[in-house]
Amino acid sequence: MNALRRGVRNAFRNAMRSVGVVVILAVAIALSISMLIARDAVTSKIDTVRASTGNTITVSPAGFFGGQGGGTPLTTAEVTALLNLKNVTAVQAQLTERLSTSQTNLVTPITAGSLGRQFGGGAFAGAGTSGSTGTFTVPIRVIGTNSPGNSLVGGANGGGTEKLTAGTAFSATSSADVAIVGKDLATKNKLKVGSTFTAWKTTVTVVGIYDAGSTFANADVLMPLATVQRLAGATNQVTGATVVVNDISNVTAVSTAITKELGTKADVTSTEATVASEIAPLNSVKDISTYTLIGAVIGAAIILLLSMLMIVRERRREVGVLKALGATNRSVISQFVAESTTFTVMGAVVGLVGGVILSSPITTALVNASGGTTSSGPGGFIRAGAGGLGSGGSGFTPPTGAGGGFGFRGFRGVGSTLTQLHTSAGWSTLVFALAAAIVIAALGSTVAAATITRIRPAEVLRSE
Amino acid sequence: MLNVEKLNKTFRTDGGDVHAVRDVTFHAGDGEIVAIIGASGSGKSTLLSLLGLLDAPDAGSIEMNGTQLAHLDAKGRTKYRSRQVGFVFQAFNLIPNLSALENVKLALEFAEWPKEDRDERAQEMLTMVGLGPDKAVRRPNKLSGGEQQRVAIARAFAAQPQLILADEPTGSLDRKTGQKIVELLRNAASAQQTTVLVVTHDEKVAQQADRRLEIEDGVLVEIA
């Protein structure tokens, strides 16, 4: 029987004490595992929420938003310069214009309705064919973009994701008189790929048709940025840009850099700040669970340390006898480490089961306790887009992706789902339990080992 | 053959230095039983600790079959104890949660006997001291005092040491049982040609030894 086997056997030498030590260790380990699972669940939720905000920043001329307000357009050079900022991977510039009935032969598929009449007499006065609320016609929105690929694939032209259903997209640097038109606009005007229409007294050829899934977005016209700037007489003007950042964690820093770069000329918005406040309680839970986890592991180690110290002192004579018989310090220490490891492994097994079972209610309790301000009601609207035209009869649909971001981004749901955490224990939890057991056993054995090395058999046996 | 020359050991205490062993010189031959008698506090247990290398002497030499032991390092002392010395204590000092057989095998493990031989050797030693297989599987608390001391003797002789140090081996036993234990020590010493030093304050036990030494205030003298 070697030292390790003796150690394992010694762990069962005093049943009552062994049960006591194992139960205390199990409680500590269960707590640490619950905290680990809670921490993982909260971290996962935070990552999900952060990821849902996207890694984009919207830049619009100061005072201009949603087709309303005023201000001075940004220039192509100013927007292009943003590409030089650290962590910026792409800059998608846009120029939004409106085609009144006198500027195009296209007919909008959107009826004015009461909303159109209401806003047509106000913000849209002069935009349509008539300033009168009674005869208001919704203008055609034209979006000049240097990123037709992104816009079409993942873009949000005022709501919905645009998918090319016919034809092809124009190139990013194109200045040709071409357009991709929304499905509803195409239907209304009987346009197909190859068809032409008139805009600003210029014949424009349809090269593609898209479906964005919303009435508002499907009434738009996408054209090359340079073309719109030329035809609309808005040379070098940009009414909005979407800056793509390489990582979500850099969004705040890049936002700051853009603000510094453009100063008061632009409004720079991202969902990052709002999300940060939304997830602050979760971060608090994450911190609490981290500290509790560490505390529980240290607590377990201290419990084991004191238990082992008590056991070594109780078996001082036995240690002396073993040494007198020729046992090395290493051998005796191994025996006690094996004993403490046995306690810890038993505690870890029980604690693992308990921790997994308790993790869900503990996580819920933690989140509820700290998230009273996070879980009620919609999170409110967060601006994620710039430009865009309000049109009669159209609602706001949350856009997704990085392609445009016109209008508002409805962010409701983040707050209401913050408390809906999914806890799960995987291999990492098992590995943690094992690692924690090793750390606890190692720490718990140190003082016992030091005591063992100091025991001199002559002194122990002399006191016989 | 054990040769001890001018062995000295002093302990520093709050009440001043205690010279526990003073210039102790003696020798003991193979298979010889030497009794060391003395009153409590005379230094006999300290002498045993020095000879068993549980303690280091301040001065003097201990030679076992031509090997100087007094100045071995900690590792060397441990190795010496495991292979060349066997201890028999007054309180038996068996490991309580191990069986008699496992207690004997413990000494063989420390002496690094081949694993495959340990079981047979331990059984053989227990048989030698009169404990059959039924007793071999019992834990110490299921054995009488005499039986426990027999296990301790079996453990001490198991690794075929050159020296057995017995500290009051009959101190916790009745006279009759003590007598048998001394006989066992004699027989084992004779069978394995092992030198046995028995520390005792029992004159009758001492009289059964081949030679008698008396220690008083750390000074050892031979009794004719």
Boltz contact constraints between the chains, C-beta under 6 A:
constraints:
  - contact:
      token1: [A, 1]
      token2: [B, 102]
      max_distance: 6.0
  - contact:
      token1: [A, 13]
      token2: [B, 97]
      max_distance: 6.0
  - contact:
      token1: [A, 321]
      token2: [B, 93]
      max_distance: 6.0
  - contact:
      token1: [A, 324]
      token2: [B, 54]
      max_distance: 6.0
  - contact:
      token1: [A, 324]
      token2: [B, 87]
      max_distance: 6.0
  - contact:
      token1: [A, 325]
      token2: [B, 107]
      max_distance: 6.0
  - contact:
      token1: [A, 325]
      token2: [B, 110]
      max_distance: 6.0
  - contact:
      token1: [A, 326]
      token2: [B, 78]
      max_distance: 6.0
  - contact:
      token1: [A, 326]
      token2: [B, 81]
      max_distance: 6.0
  - contact:
      token1: [A, 326]
      token2: [B, 82]
      max_distance: 6.0
  - contact:
      token1: [A, 326]
      token2: [B, 110]
      max_distance: 6.0
  - contact:
      token1: [A, 327]
      token2: [B, 110]
      max_distance: 6.0
  - contact:
      token1: [A, 328]
      token2: [B, 78]
      max_distance: 6.0
  - contact:
      token1: [A, 457]
      token2: [B, 54]
      max_distance: 6.0
  - contact:
      token1: [A, 458]
      token2: [B, 49]
      max_distance: 6.0
  - contact:
      token1: [A, 458]
      token2: [B, 54]
      max_distance: 6.0
  - contact:
      token1: [A, 458]
      token2: [B, 55]
      max_distance: 6.0
  - contact:
      token1: [A, 462]
      token2: [B, 45]
      max_distance: 6.0
  - contact:
      token1: [A, 464]
      token2: [B, 91]
      max_distance: 6.0
